[in-house]
Amino acid sequence: MEDDSTVTPHLVMSQWVIYDHPRDFPDKYMMRRWEIREPGVMQMTDDIALANTLEEIRLSVPPGLFCLERFKDDDPCIVEVWL
């Protein structure tokens, strides 16, 4: 029988994506949390924040995160990603 103390739990990393007036909230900026379960495997969560301006939505970013600019191939409504 395997000793459970030697099993490494699966780690989940969160990223917060800021969107500029996405289809589901066309009148707002939205920030949504995604879970990265393993390389290339992301799962959308129900954790969101809404605001009227980009400056306001950035106030909802959890402290201690680092901002990445969007990649050129990202959906056009993606403003930035916070890790």
N, C-alpha and C positions, 0 to 999 in steps of 0.2 A: 504494500500500500504506500502511495506517495505521501510524503510529508507536506501538508498544505502551507507550511511556513516558507517553503522554497519556491512556491508558485508566485510569479510576478503578476499583479493585477493589470488588466488592460487599461492603459491610460487614455483619457479623452482630453483633447485640447479644444478650447473654445476660440472662435473668432467672431468679431462683431463687424457686420457689413453695413455701411451707410449708403442709402439709396436716395436719389433725387427724384421725387414724385413717381414712384413705381406704379404699375397698373392697378395693384390692389389698394393703393392709397394715393390717388392722383393729385390730391390737394395738399400733400404733406411730404416732408422728409421722413424717412423711416430708417431705423436701425434694427437689425435682426441678428440674433445669435445663431451661429452654426456650430455644430460639434464635428470635429475631425477625429474619427475613430481609428483610422490607420491611413497611411499615404493613399491619396486618391479617393477616400471614402468619407463623404461629408453628409451630415444629416441636418436638415433645417429644424429649428425649434420654434416654439410658440412665444419665445421671449423677444418682445419687440418694444421699441419706444417710438413715439411720433412727435414731430415738432413742425413749426411753421418755417423755420430758417435753418440753414446749415449750422450756424453758430449755436443755436438752441439745441439741436440734436447732438452736437459734440459735447455738450454739458452732461449728456446721459452716458457717455463712454465710461466704463468702470476705470478707476484709477490704476495707474501702473502699466497701462498697455502702450504698445508701440504702433504708430501709424504707418501703413504701407499705402502708397499711391496705387490707383487702379492700373491694371495691365491693359495694354491696347486692345486685347481680345475680349476683355470683360464686357458684360452687358452695358450698354451706354448709360443706364441709370445708376450704375455703381459709381459712387464718388470715391470711397476709400475703404480700407479694411484695417481693423485694429486687432492686434494679437497681444 
